[in-house]
């Protein structure tokens, strides 16, 4: 680290503090040449992931959209902590892909898969929007599939 006062590269850390949720480290440094102290902050760089929407448009990945969709589907059925774990699980799965692009439909399927194992009603709520049911027959068909897989 270069000293901001004298531009020397001879600096050392004299104190370090981590701030948990923000993934930030604060380092208090001292320059070996001019003896002045300064502070640096280090934070994890978020990887840039692009979501390919159904219409072909591109958007930056936003985990809050996943969380919001889960909250709507699971309203009053699943604890908030569980939704946060699901959101984090899906986010990590997306960040660990080889490509920095992901289709919105892939994200939706990830959500559906997890909801299917968690809560059948929340699954149907989410599926009705994600799978874009046109009428009750499509809803009933999906419900029948769900009943057959859980038996």
C-alpha positions in Angstrom: 0.0 0.0 0.0 1.4 3.4 -1.0 1.5 6.2 1.6 -0.9 9.0 0.5 1.5 11.6 2.0 5.0 10.7 0.8 4.1 8.0 -1.8 6.4 5.5 -0.1 5.6 1.8 -0.5 7.0 1.0 3.0 3.8 0.9 5.1 2.6 -1.6 7.7 -0.7 -2.4 9.3 -1.0 -1.4 13.0 -4.7 -2.2 13.5 -7.3 -4.2 11.6 -11.0 -4.4 12.2 -13.6 -6.4 10.3 -17.2 -5.4 9.9 -19.2 -8.6 9.5 -22.3 -8.1 7.3 -20.7 -5.5 5.1 -17.7 -7.6 4.4 -15.4 -4.7 5.0 -12.0 -4.6 6.7 -10.6 -1.4 8.1 -6.9 -1.2 8.3 -5.0 1.5 10.2 -1.5 1.9 8.7 1.7 3.7 9.4 4.3 4.8 6.9 7.9 3.6 7.6 9.4 6.7 6.0 7.3 9.7 7.0 5.7 8.1 10.1 2.2 9.4 9.3 -0.8 7.2 9.8 -3.7 6.6 7.5 -6.7 4.3 7.1 -7.7 2.0 4.3 -10.9 0.1 3.7 -11.1 -3.2 1.9 -14.3 -4.7 0.7 -15.2 -7.8 -1.4 -15.9 -6.9 -5.0 -19.3 -8.3 -6.1 -19.1 -10.2 -9.3 -21.2 -8.8 -12.1 -23.8 -11.2 -13.3 -26.2 -10.4 -16.1 -29.7 -11.8 -16.3 -31.2 -12.5 -19.7 -34.9 -11.7 -19.5 -37.6 -13.6 -21.5 -37.8 -10.7 -24.0 -34.0 -10.9 -24.6 -33.2 -7.7 -22.6 -30.3 -7.7 -20.1 -30.4 -6.7 -16.5 -27.9 -6.7 -13.6 -28.5 -9.6 -11.2 -30.5 -8.4 -8.1 -30.9 -10.9 -5.3 -33.6 -8.7 -3.8 -35.9 -9.7 -6.7 -35.5 -13.4 -5.7 -36.2 -12.5 -2.1 -39.3 -10.5 -3.0 -40.7 -13.3 -5.2 -40.1 -15.8 -2.4 -41.7 -13.5 0.2 -44.8 -13.1 -2.0 -45.1 -16.9 -2.6 -44.4 -17.8 1.0 -46.4 -15.1 2.7 -47.2 -16.2 6.3 -46.1 -19.7 5.5 -42.3 -19.8 5.8 -40.0 -18.1 8.3 -38.0 -15.1 7.1 -34.7 -16.7 8.0 -35.6 -19.6 5.7 -36.3 -17.2 2.9 -33.0 -15.5 3.4 -31.1 -18.8 3.3 -32.9 -19.8 0.1 -32.1 -16.5 -1.5 -28.4 -16.8 -0.4 -28.3 -20.4 -1.7 -29.6 -19.4 -5.1 -27.3 -16.4 -5.3 -24.3 -18.6 -4.6 -25.4 -21.1 -7.2 -25.6 -18.2 -9.7 -22.2 -16.7 -8.7 -20.5 -20.0 -9.0 -21.5 -20.6 -12.6 -18.9 -20.6 -15.3 -20.7 -17.9 -17.2 -21.5 -14.4 -15.9 -24.8 -14.6 -17.7 -27.9 -16.4 -16.5 -31.4 -16.7 -18.0 -34.2 -15.4 -15.8 -36.0 -18.7 -16.5 -33.1 -20.6 -14.9 -33.4 -18.5 -11.8 -37.1 -19.2 -11.7 -36.5 -22.9 -12.0 -34.1 -22.7 -9.1 -36.7 -21.0 -7.0 -39.4 -23.6 -8.0 -37.2 -26.5 -7.2 -36.5 -25.2 -3.7 -40.1 -24.3 -3.1 -41.3 -27.7 -4.2 -39.3 -29.3 -1.4 -40.1 -26.6 1.1 -43.8 -25.7 0.8 -46.3 -27.0 -1.8 -48.7 -24.0 -1.5 -45.8 -21.6 -1.9 -44.7 -23.7 -4.9 -48.1 -23.4 -6.5 -48.3 -19.6 -5.8 -44.9 -19.1 -7.5 -45.6 -21.5 -10.3 -48.8 -19.8 -11.2 -46.9 -16.6 -12.0 -43.6 -18.1 -13.2 -45.3 -20.7 -15.5 -47.8 -18.1 -16.6 -50.9 -20.2 -16.2 -53.6 -19.1 -18.6 -56.6 -20.9 -16.9 -57.6 -23.2 -14.1 -56.9 -26.3 -16.2 -53.2 -25.4 -16.4 -53.2 -24.8 -12.6 -54.9 -28.2 -12.0 -52.5 -30.0 -14.3 -49.5 -28.6 -12.3 -51.3 -29.4 -9.1 -51.8 -33.0 -10.3 -48.1 -33.3 -11.2 -47.2 -32.0 -7.7 -49.5 -34.6 -6.0 -48.0 -37.4 -8.0 -44.4 -36.5 -7.2 -45.2 -36.2 -3.4 -47.0 -39.6 -3.2 
